[in-house]
Amino acid sequence: MKLSKDVVLEYMQEQMLAHSEDLCFTTQELSEALYMQRSNLSKILNELVKERRVKKTAGRPVYYSLIKEQENSCFYAMIGCYSSLKQVVQLTKAALLYPGHSLPILITGSDGSGKSLLAKLIYEFAKESGIIGKDAPFIKINCRYLAEVSDEKMKDIFFSKTEGAIKKAQGGILFIDHVNRLYHDVQNELLNYVEVAQVSSSNMILVYSVDDAISPSYLSLYTSKFSIVIDLPPLSKRTFEERLEMIQLFFQKEAECVHKNIKINSEVLRCLMLYPCQFNVKQLKKDIQIGCANGYARNFDKKDNQLELYIHDFPNYVRKGFLSYRKYRTQIEQVIPNNYLYSFSEQEINASHDETVVISDDNYYNMIDRKVEELKSHGIEDEDIAAILHADLNYNF
């Protein structure tokens, strides 16, 4: 007897072959075609996504499609690999698969944009492709923690012939994070290793990263040494669909931790989509964890399976998302309709219309629109309008 997973995969493959094109399917379409309960099918599809056999889109409705064989690598588990990170993936693979030997890689980008995650995926892809062995070492040195270390000790950490990072990384990956935080003479010695690895085979793959603290002149020194420089975009440059997918992923992880379904309304979700994250993806993840922790503490004595979160569970600055709503209203309403409740569990994400909400012209967004028009009519500058709106939101919440 066939497993339900196999039935779903076979149907999707048959439909793609019959139409000679890539097709996308909704849960409802597959449920009707295969006579399967929607809840069971949703669980199966999410398992197939985790196994990297099927991919899904963000937003509503969610579409599922088969992953092609050449896409089945660790990089394609990255959110944005088909859009804002497409060039990042292509350039990284080009460096690792370079004929003869892999090239050293320099990763640039603001704090929290995903430099450490990319380094780890470089390691996984190198193993997948047979560039390094399955048991090859991955040595990471975070230079932020070496600021108080003496020059001599720092050299030992990298260059000791018995316990140094370069010795330990032989046959694998050496990832030096925030390399620009080191003393200049140590940086120069590490750059010498890069120059050698650029032109001849090395017994390890070098991956360095620099952060926002580096001066433009020193950054140009680094970029001149590397053939491959990969710049990760900040969260503000990622698409709304990608940010929504990240939010969904982070809530699902928290739902798994607390063993409850986490529920939020569309206003909270819109704020999470729009508020400015100074520390990018890392901050977005942390703020969602804070919101979930506050909600959990508020409901610690309740035995039900639901954990409903409100805007006041999150840090105060998250509500600044309201201030950007007017600018991005059309795009946001396409992915997050009005008056919806979103529920996150370990297996799935559900969106349903909130019947308890009475549609009114007096929601926060329309109030903001009216306030902006009124203030502009009095000749008040945009910067002052933003300050007034933020003060109003603080007071109302």
C-alpha positions in Angstrom: 0.0 0.0 0.0 1.3 3.4 -1.0 2.1 6.0 1.7 0.0 9.2 1.6 3.2 11.2 0.9 3.8 9.1 -2.2 0.3 9.5 -3.5 0.6 13.3 -3.2 4.0 13.4 -4.9 2.9 11.1 -7.7 -0.2 13.2 -8.4 1.8 16.4 -8.6 4.4 14.7 -10.9 1.6 13.4 -13.2 0.0 16.8 -13.5 3.3 18.4 -14.3 4.1 15.9 -17.0 0.6 16.1 -18.5 0.8 19.9 -18.8 4.6 20.0 -19.7 5.1 22.9 -17.3 5.8 23.7 -13.7 2.5 23.8 -11.8 1.5 25.1 -8.4 -1.2 23.6 -6.2 -3.2 24.9 -3.3 -4.1 22.6 -0.4 -7.8 22.9 -1.4 -7.1 21.8 -5.0 -5.1 18.8 -3.8 -7.7 17.9 -1.2 -10.5 17.8 -3.7 -8.4 15.9 -6.4 -7.1 13.3 -3.9 -10.2 13.0 -1.7 -8.1 13.7 1.4 -9.0 15.7 4.5 -7.5 19.1 4.2 -5.9 19.0 7.7 -4.1 15.7 7.0 -3.0 17.0 3.6 -1.7 20.2 5.1 0.4 18.1 7.5 1.8 15.9 4.6 2.7 19.0 2.5 4.6 20.6 5.4 6.5 17.4 6.0 7.4 17.3 2.2 8.6 21.0 2.5 10.8 20.1 5.5 12.2 17.1 3.4 13.0 19.6 0.5 10.9 17.6 -1.9 8.2 20.4 -2.2 8.5 24.1 -1.9 5.8 26.6 -0.9 5.1 30.3 -1.4 4.4 32.9 1.3 1.1 34.8 1.5 -2.4 33.7 0.9 -3.3 31.4 -0.6 -0.2 29.2 -0.2 0.9 27.4 -3.4 3.0 24.2 -3.4 5.1 22.9 -6.2 7.7 20.2 -6.7 11.4 20.9 -6.2 13.5 20.0 -9.3 16.4 17.6 -8.7 19.0 20.3 -9.3 17.3 22.5 -6.7 17.5 19.9 -3.9 20.4 21.3 -2.0 20.7 23.0 1.3 20.7 26.5 -0.3 17.2 26.1 -1.5 16.0 25.8 2.1 16.9 29.5 2.4 14.0 32.0 2.4 14.5 34.2 -0.6 16.6 31.7 -2.6 14.4 32.3 -5.7 14.2 36.1 -5.4 16.4 38.5 -3.3 19.0 35.8 -2.5 19.1 34.2 -5.9 22.4 35.9 -6.9 23.9 35.1 -3.4 23.2 31.3 -4.0 24.6 31.4 -7.6 27.8 33.2 -6.6 28.4 31.0 -3.6 28.0 27.8 -5.6 30.3 29.3 -8.3 33.0 29.9 -5.7 32.7 26.4 -4.2 32.5 24.5 -7.5 35.4 26.5 -9.2 37.4 24.1 -11.3 40.5 22.8 -9.5 39.8 24.3 -6.1 37.2 26.2 -4.2 37.8 30.0 -3.9 37.9 31.9 -0.6 34.7 33.8 0.1 34.2 37.2 1.8 30.7 37.8 3.2 29.6 41.4 3.8 26.3 42.7 5.2 24.8 44.5 8.2 24.5 42.8 11.6 21.8 40.1 11.7 21.5 39.8 7.9 22.5 36.1 8.0 26.2 35.9 7.5 26.7 33.0 10.0 23.8 31.1 8.5 25.3 31.4 5.0 28.7 30.1 6.3 27.0 27.1 7.7 25.2 26.4 4.4 28.5 26.7 2.6 29.7 23.9 4.8 26.6 21.8 4.2 26.8 22.3 0.4 30.5 21.5 0.3 29.7 18.2 2.0 26.7 17.5 -0.3 28.9 18.1 -3.4 31.8 16.0 -2.2 34.2 19.0 -2.0 35.0 18.1 1.6 34.3 14.8 3.5 31.1 14.1 5.5 33.1 14.4 8.7 35.1 17.4 7.7 35.6 20.1 10.4 33.7 23.4 10.5 35.8 25.8 12.6 34.2 29.2 13.5 36.0 32.0 15.2 33.9 35.0 16.3 36.4 37.8 16.5 34.0 40.0 18.5 35.0 38.0 21.5 38.7 38.5 21.0 38.7 42.3 21.5 40.4 42.0 25.0 42.8 39.2 23.9 46.5 40.1 23.7 48.2 40.2 20.3 50.3 37.1 21.2 47.4 35.1 22.4 45.4 36.1 19.3 48.1 34.8 17.1 48.1 31.5 18.9 44.3 31.2 18.4 44.8 31.3 14.7 48.3 30.1 13.9 49.4 27.7 16.6 50.9 24.6 14.9 49.0 22.3 17.3 45.8 24.0 18.4 45.4 26.9 16.1 42.2 27.4 14.0 44.1 27.0 10.7 45.5 23.6 11.9 42.0 22.4 13.2 40.3 23.5 9.9 42.4 21.3 7.6 40.2 19.4 5.2 37.1 21.5 6.1 35.9 25.0 6.5 37.5 27.9 8.4 34.9 30.6 9.1 36.3 33.8 10.6 33.4 36.0 11.6 33.9 39.8 12.1 37.5 39.5 11.0 37.7 43.3 10.9 37.7 43.3 14.7 41.2 41.8 14.9 44.5 43.6 15.3 45.8 44.8 11.9 48.9 42.6 11.9 46.7 39.5 12.5 44.3 40.6 9.8 47.2 41.0 7.4 48.5 37.5 8.1 45.0 36.0 7.5 44.8 37.9 4.2 48.0 36.3 3.2 46.3 32.9 3.4 43.6 34.3 1.2 46.1 35.3 -1.5 47.6 31.9 -1.6 44.2 30.1 -1.7 43.1 32.4 -4.6 45.7 30.9 -7.0 46.3 27.4 -5.7 44.6 24.5 -4.0 44.4 24.7 -0.3 43.5 22.0 2.2 40.6 24.0 3.5 37.9 26.5 2.3 38.3 30.0 3.7 35.2 32.0 4.6 35.6 35.5 6.1 33.0 38.0 7.1 33.2 41.7 7.9 30.5 43.8 9.7 29.3 47.4 9.7 32.1 48.6 11.9 34.6 48.3 9.1 35.7 51.6 7.4 35.1 52.0 3.7 38.9 52.2 3.0 39.6 49.0 4.9 36.6 47.2 3.3 38.1 48.0 -0.2 41.4 46.4 1.0 39.4 43.2 1.8 37.4 43.2 -1.4 40.5 43.6 -3.5 41.9 40.3 -2.0 38.8 38.2 -2.7 37.6 37.1 -6.1 34.2 36.3 -4.6 32.5 38.9 -2.4 28.9 38.1 -1.3 26.8 41.0 0.0 23.8 40.0 2.0 20.9 42.4 1.8 19.4 43.9 5.0 15.8 42.9 6.0 14.5 46.2 4.6 15.6 45.1 1.1 13.9 41.7 1.3 10.4 41.3 -0.2 7.3 41.3 1.8 6.7 37.7 0.9 10.1 36.7 2.3 9.5 38.6 5.5 6.1 36.9 5.9 7.7 33.5 5.4 10.3 34.3 8.1 7.6 35.4 10.5 5.7 32.2 9.9 8.8 30.1 10.4 9.7 31.8 13.7 6.2 31.5 15.1 6.1 27.8 14.1 9.4 27.2 16.0 7.9 29.0 19.1 4.7 26.9 18.8 6.9 23.8 18.8 8.7 25.0 22.0 5.6 25.9 24.0 3.5 23.0 22.7 0.6 25.3 21.9 -1.1 26.9 18.8 -0.1 30.5 18.7 -2.7 33.0 17.4 -2.3 36.6 16.3 -4.6 39.0 14.5 -3.9 40.8 11.2 -3.0 44.1 12.9 -0.2 42.4 14.9 1.1 40.6 11.8 1.1 43.8 9.8 3.2 45.5 12.5 5.7 42.7 12.5 5.9 43.0 8.7 6.5 46.8 8.7 8.4 47.9 11.8 12.1 48.8 11.3 14.5 46.1 12.4 17.9 47.6 13.1 19.5 44.2 13.5 17.6 42.6 10.6 16.5 39.0 10.7 18.2 38.3 14.0 16.1 41.1 15.7 12.9 40.0 14.0 13.4 36.5 15.4 14.3 37.8 18.9 11.3 40.1 19.0 8.9 37.3 18.1 10.5 35.2 20.9 9.9 38.1 23.3 6.2 38.4 22.3 5.7 34.6 22.7 7.5 34.6 26.1 5.3 37.4 27.4 2.1 35.8 26.1 3.2 32.5 27.7 3.9 34.1 31.0 0.5 35.9 30.9 -1.2 32.5 30.4 1.0 30.2 32.3 -1.8 28.8 34.5 -4.2 28.2 31.6 -4.4 24.6 30.4 -5.9 25.2 26.9 -4.0 24.6 23.7 -4.2 28.2 22.4 -1.9 31.1 23.1 -3.2 34.3 21.8 -0.8 37.2 21.5 -1.5 41.0 21.4 0.5 44.0 20.3 1.5 44.8 23.9 3.2 41.4 24.2 5.9 42.6 21.8 8.5 45.4 22.4 7.1 48.9 22.1 9.0 49.7 18.9 7.1 46.9 17.0 4.0 49.1 16.9 6.0 51.6 14.8 4.9 49.3 11.9 1.6 51.2 12.0 3.5 54.3 10.8 4.5 52.6 7.6 1.2 51.1 6.8 -0.1 54.0 4.8 3.0 53.9 2.5 2.7 50.1 1.8 -1.0 49.6 2.2 -1.7 48.1 -1.2 1.2 45.5 -1.0 0.4 44.6 2.6 -3.3 44.0 2.1 -2.6 41.7 -0.8 -0.8 39.3 1.6 -2.5 40.1 4.9 -6.3 40.8 4.5 -8.2 42.8 7.0 -9.8 41.1 10.0 -8.1 37.7 9.8 -6.7 35.5 12.6 -3.5 33.6 12.0 -2.8 30.4 13.9 0.7 28.8 14.0 1.4 25.2 15.0 4.4 23.0 14.5 2.8 21.4 11.5 0.8 24.1 9.8 -0.3 27.7 9.5 -4.0 28.6 9.2 -5.7 31.9 8.3 -9.4 32.4 9.1 -11.8 35.3 9.0 -12.4 36.8 12.4 -16.2 36.9 12.8 -16.0 38.8 16.0 -14.6 41.9 14.4 -17.1 44.5 13.2 -15.9 46.2 10.0 -15.6 49.9 10.7 -14.1 53.0 9.3 -12.5 53.7 12.7 -9.7 51.1 12.6 -6.2 52.3 13.4 -5.1 52.5 9.8 -7.9 54.8 8.7 -7.4 56.9 11.8 -3.8 57.3 10.8 -4.7 58.3 7.3 -7.1 60.9 8.5 -4.6 62.2 11.1 -1.9 62.5 8.4 -4.1 64.5 6.0 -5.2 66.8 8.8 -1.6 67.5 9.9 -0.4 68.0 6.3 -3.2 70.5 5.8 -1.7 72.5 8.6 1.7 72.5 6.9 3.4 70.2 9.4 6.5 68.4 8.1 6.7 64.6 7.6 9.3 64.1 10.3 7.1 65.9 12.8 4.0 64.0 11.7 5.8 60.7 12.3 6.7 61.9 15.8 3.1 62.9 16.6 1.7 59.6 15.3 4.2 57.6 17.3 3.2 59.5 20.5 -0.5 58.9 19.7 0.1 55.2 19.2 2.0 54.9 22.5 -0.8 56.7 24.3 -3.6 54.5 22.7 -1.8 51.2 23.4 
